[in-house]
Amino acid sequence: MPWILLFIAGLFEVVWAFALKESQGFTKLWPSVVTIVGMLVSFWFLALAMRQLPLGTAYAIWTGIGAVGAFLVGIFVLNEPATVMRVLAAGLIVSGLILMKISSPA
């Protein structure tokens, strides 16, 4: 169950990161509201997951899901470039997440 909570936390991290971009520096009301609510929900699920998962594992995977998720949203929603180096970097992050999960005692 803590892994599911952590995954949900990571998804909400992607939501708030995208909304933050759309808020244009908190100058647009609704994207700003989604950013703040998304942050709170993301932190809540992260906190629940951390009840059973080690700090380093939970935090690394949470930020990794957010980073790779935001990268994918950037490519598929915001039409950001998918260069070989960027895709390779995202692949390395995913590899690190897999290793972190495999090596976790929880």
C-alpha positions in Angstrom: 0.0 0.0 0.0 2.7 2.6 0.7 4.0 2.2 -2.9 0.6 3.0 -4.2 0.4 6.1 -2.0 3.8 7.1 -3.2 2.9 6.7 -6.8 -0.3 8.9 -6.2 1.9 11.5 -4.5 4.2 11.5 -7.6 1.3 11.9 -9.9 0.1 14.9 -8.0 3.6 16.3 -8.1 3.2 16.2 -11.9 -0.2 17.9 -11.6 1.1 20.8 -9.5 4.3 21.3 -11.6 2.2 21.6 -14.8 -0.3 23.9 -13.1 2.6 26.0 -11.8 3.8 26.5 -15.4 0.3 27.4 -16.5 -0.1 29.9 -13.6 2.5 32.1 -15.2 4.1 33.0 -11.9 0.9 32.8 -9.9 -0.7 35.5 -12.1 -3.6 33.2 -13.2 -6.1 32.3 -10.4 -7.2 28.8 -11.3 -3.9 27.3 -12.3 -2.5 28.9 -9.1 -5.3 27.2 -7.0 -4.6 23.8 -8.7 -0.9 24.3 -8.0 -1.5 24.8 -4.2 -4.1 22.1 -3.9 -1.9 19.7 -5.9 1.1 20.4 -3.7 -1.0 19.7 -0.5 -2.4 16.5 -1.9 1.1 15.4 -3.1 2.7 16.1 0.3 -0.2 14.4 2.1 0.2 11.1 0.1 4.0 11.4 0.5 3.7 11.7 4.2 1.4 8.7 4.3 3.8 6.6 2.3 6.7 7.7 4.5 5.0 6.0 7.5 6.3 2.7 6.1 9.0 3.6 3.6 12.5 4.9 4.3 12.9 8.6 3.9 15.6 8.4 1.2 13.7 5.9 -0.9 10.4 7.6 -0.7 11.7 11.1 -1.4 13.9 9.9 -4.3 11.1 8.0 -6.0 8.6 10.9 -5.4 10.9 13.4 -7.0 11.8 11.0 -9.8 8.1 10.3 -10.7 7.6 14.1 -10.7 10.6 14.8 -12.8 9.9 12.1 -15.4 6.2 12.9 -15.4 6.8 16.6 -15.9 9.3 15.8 -18.6 6.6 13.7 -20.4 3.9 16.4 -19.9 6.4 18.9 -21.4 6.9 16.8 -24.5 3.3 15.6 -25.1 1.3 18.6 -23.8 3.6 21.6 -24.1 5.4 20.4 -27.3 8.9 20.7 -25.7 11.7 19.0 -27.6 12.4 15.3 -27.1 16.1 15.3 -27.9 18.2 12.2 -27.5 20.1 13.6 -24.5 16.8 14.6 -22.7 15.3 11.2 -23.3 18.5 9.5 -22.2 18.5 11.6 -19.0 14.9 10.6 -18.3 15.9 7.0 -18.9 18.7 7.3 -16.3 16.2 8.7 -13.8 13.8 5.8 -14.4 16.8 3.4 -14.0 17.6 5.0 -10.7 14.0 4.7 -9.5 14.0 1.0 -10.4 17.2 0.4 -8.5 15.9 2.4 -5.5 12.7 0.3 -5.4 14.6 -3.0 -5.7 17.0 -2.1 -2.9 14.3 -0.8 -0.6 13.7 -2.9 2.5 10.0 -2.0 2.7 
